[in-house]
Amino acid sequence: MENLKPVEEHEQLIDEKPLFFKTVAIQRLIKYILKSPLYINVEYYPEYVFAEHIDTESWAEGADDYDAINGLRMEIEALYRHLKKTPDEKLGKNLLSWKRLLSSVIED
């Protein structure tokens, strides 16, 4: 994750407005196929691209949209694997809803 910005710099970027953004439907992750698409937002800034899946609060950034989207795919997969191996009773309300959402769209 060499593209991560230091905290101080990232805090300054919170007020930065993207040049433009788009919503993209992804049909697959890195190792998993999706039963239905996940919709992600991709924001374009002068020096980087930011991709996020709002429903799971997952995000990644990269030098271009390819890097940002693939980074987000990896983040979503890592989250899914973590949630899948964690018993439901050990998850809070948000994490349990994320687990249910991802389990419903990821083909194992």
Phi, psi and omega per residue, in radians:
M1 nan 0.924 -3.106
E2 -1.194 -0.185 -3.121
N3 -1.546 -0.027 3.140
L4 -1.196 2.453 -3.132
K5 -1.652 2.611 3.064
P6 -1.006 2.660 -3.072
V7 -0.941 -0.809 -3.107
E8 -1.038 -0.743 -3.136
E9 -1.196 -0.700 3.136
H10 -1.107 -0.695 3.113
E11 -1.084 -0.600 3.106
Q12 -1.211 -0.524 -3.090
L13 -1.363 -0.223 -3.123
I14 -1.009 -0.628 -3.140
D15 -1.468 -0.165 -3.126
E16 -1.229 2.371 3.120
K17 -1.655 2.425 3.105
P18 -1.187 2.680 3.050
L19 -1.144 -0.732 3.006
F20 -2.863 2.929 3.106
F21 -2.529 2.861 3.080
K22 -2.595 2.785 3.038
T23 -1.814 2.307 -3.058
V24 -2.187 2.444 3.031
A25 -1.677 2.159 3.066
I26 -1.815 2.436 -3.069
Q27 -1.796 -0.178 -3.109
R28 -2.634 2.773 2.997
L29 -1.788 -2.638 3.123
I30 -1.424 -0.891 -3.103
K31 -1.904 -0.084 -3.073
Y32 -2.146 2.563 2.991
I33 -1.656 2.580 3.121
L34 -1.747 2.414 3.073
K35 -1.227 -0.561 3.072
S36 -2.519 2.715 -3.053
P37 -1.187 2.655 2.946
L38 -1.802 2.344 3.137
Y39 -1.697 2.232 -3.120
I40 -2.165 2.728 3.049
N41 -1.790 2.398 3.096
V42 -2.139 2.135 -3.121
E43 -1.991 2.351 -3.098
Y44 -1.864 2.121 3.099
Y45 -2.005 2.853 -3.097
P46 -0.974 -0.644 -3.039
E47 -1.940 -0.057 -3.121
Y48 -2.863 2.983 3.072
V49 -2.133 2.408 -3.080
F50 -2.051 2.236 3.099
A51 -2.105 2.412 -3.136
E52 -2.510 2.584 2.975
H53 -1.967 1.813 -2.993
I54 -1.089 -0.669 -3.053
D55 -1.101 -0.454 3.121
T56 -2.020 0.138 -3.137
E57 0.943 0.589 3.118
S58 -1.684 2.539 3.139
W59 -2.714 2.822 3.041
A60 -2.731 2.769 3.058
E61 -2.331 2.774 -3.134
G62 -2.765 3.105 3.140
A63 -1.213 -0.474 3.118
D64 -2.549 3.108 -3.070
D65 -1.165 -0.560 3.101
Y66 -1.044 -0.863 3.138
D67 -1.116 -0.750 -3.115
A68 -1.150 -0.780 -3.124
I69 -1.183 -0.746 3.107
N70 -1.155 -0.655 3.057
G71 -1.075 -0.703 3.107
L72 -1.163 -0.703 3.079
R73 -0.999 -0.760 3.130
M74 -1.141 -0.706 3.117
E75 -1.100 -0.765 -3.138
I76 -1.135 -0.735 3.096
E77 -1.078 -0.778 3.137
A78 -1.088 -0.736 3.098
L79 -1.077 -0.803 -3.136
Y80 -1.049 -0.813 -3.141
R81 -1.080 -0.727 3.114
H82 -1.112 -0.830 -3.110
L83 -1.170 -0.640 -3.110
K84 -1.092 -0.649 -3.107
K85 -1.536 -0.095 -3.140
T86 -1.676 2.211 3.107
P87 -1.034 2.503 -3.114
D88 -0.945 -0.686 -3.078
E89 -1.186 -0.254 3.106
K90 -1.641 -0.049 -3.120
L91 -1.740 2.494 3.028
G92 -1.330 3.134 -3.088
K93 -1.003 -0.851 -3.114
N94 -1.133 -0.844 -3.115
L95 -1.098 -0.653 3.105
L96 -1.143 -0.682 3.106
S97 -1.183 -0.632 3.088
W98 -1.151 -0.713 3.128
K99 -1.066 -0.784 -3.134
R100 -1.125 -0.764 3.122
L101 -1.059 -0.919 -3.096
L102 -1.135 -0.657 3.110
S103 -1.128 -0.523 -3.128
S104 -1.363 -0.380 -3.101
V105 -1.928 -0.307 -3.115
I106 -1.626 2.245 3.114
E107 -1.524 2.037 -3.126
D108 -1.442 nan nan
